[in-house]
Structures are given as C-alpha cells and as structure tokens.
C-alpha cells in the first residue's frame, strides 16, 4: 500500500496544478467578459442620458441593472445638488 499511495500522490501532484490553472483561467474569463459588457452598458447609459438632458428631452425610465443615480440622470443632480 505504501507504493500505491506514493504513486497516487505523485500523479495528483503532477496533474492537479494544471487543472487548478485551467479552473482559474475559466473563472477569470467568466468574470471578466460579463463585467466588461456591463461596464460598456453603464457608460452608454450615462452618456446617452447626459446627451438627452442637454437637448432638453424628458427623462426616460430607469435603466435596468444600474443603481447609481448619477448614471441614471447623466451626471445631473448628483451628490447633494438641488434639482
């Protein structure tokens, strides 16, 4: 049993780090891609709302998935300023 357990430990030592690396790469990609897409969505909503407020368009309904009031209103009336 000593030889068999030593072989198993050697095999786990050889194969586990590459598997761990692949798991870390997959998790990084799964977090990076949706995060990047959401960041572009937030930027689009911010600049679109800012442009609409500059031309005097009525305020649109709230954008889904964005909880910042500053982004929702295009940078106007944010952080303690009066409306």
C-alpha positions in Angstrom: 0.0 0.0 0.0 2.9 2.4 0.6 4.0 2.2 -3.1 0.4 2.6 -4.4 -0.3 5.7 -2.2 3.1 7.2 -3.2 2.2 6.8 -6.9 -1.2 8.4 -6.4 0.3 11.3 -4.6 2.9 11.8 -7.4 0.1 11.6 -10.0 -2.0 14.1 -8.1 1.0 16.4 -7.7 1.7 16.3 -11.5 -1.9 16.7 -12.7 -3.5 19.0 -10.1 -1.6 22.2 -10.8 -2.5 22.3 -14.5 -6.2 21.6 -13.6 -6.1 24.3 -11.0 -4.6 26.7 -13.6 -7.4 25.8 -16.0 -10.0 26.4 -13.4 -8.6 29.8 -12.5 -8.4 30.8 -16.2 -12.1 29.8 -16.7 -13.2 31.6 -13.7 -11.3 34.7 -14.7 -12.9 34.7 -18.2 -16.3 34.1 -16.8 -16.0 37.1 -14.5 -14.1 39.4 -17.0 -16.4 39.2 -20.0 -19.7 40.0 -18.3 -18.0 42.7 -16.2 -16.7 44.3 -19.4 -20.1 44.2 -21.1 -21.8 45.7 -18.0 -19.2 48.5 -17.9 -19.8 49.4 -21.5 -23.6 49.3 -20.8 -23.1 51.7 -17.9 -21.0 54.1 -20.0 -23.6 54.0 -22.8 -26.5 54.8 -20.4 -24.5 57.6 -18.7 -23.5 59.4 -22.0 -26.9 58.8 -23.6 -28.7 60.3 -20.6 -26.3 63.2 -20.5 -26.9 64.0 -24.1 -30.7 63.7 -23.7 -30.6 66.1 -20.7 -28.5 68.6 -22.8 -31.1 68.7 -25.6 -34.0 69.0 -23.1 -35.6 65.6 -23.7 -37.9 64.3 -21.0 -36.2 61.9 -18.6 -36.5 58.3 -19.7 -37.5 55.5 -17.4 -34.8 53.9 -15.1 -32.2 51.8 -16.9 -32.2 48.2 -15.6 -29.2 47.0 -13.6 -27.9 50.4 -12.8 -28.3 51.6 -9.3 -26.3 54.9 -9.4 -28.4 58.0 -9.5 -25.6 59.9 -11.2 -25.6 57.4 -14.1 -29.4 57.3 -14.3 -29.6 61.1 -14.8 -26.5 61.6 -16.9 -24.4 63.3 -14.2 -27.0 66.0 -13.4 -28.4 66.5 -10.0 -25.9 64.2 -8.3 -24.4 64.0 -4.9 -26.3 66.6 -2.9 -27.1 69.2 -5.6 -30.6 70.6 -5.8 -32.9 69.8 -8.7 
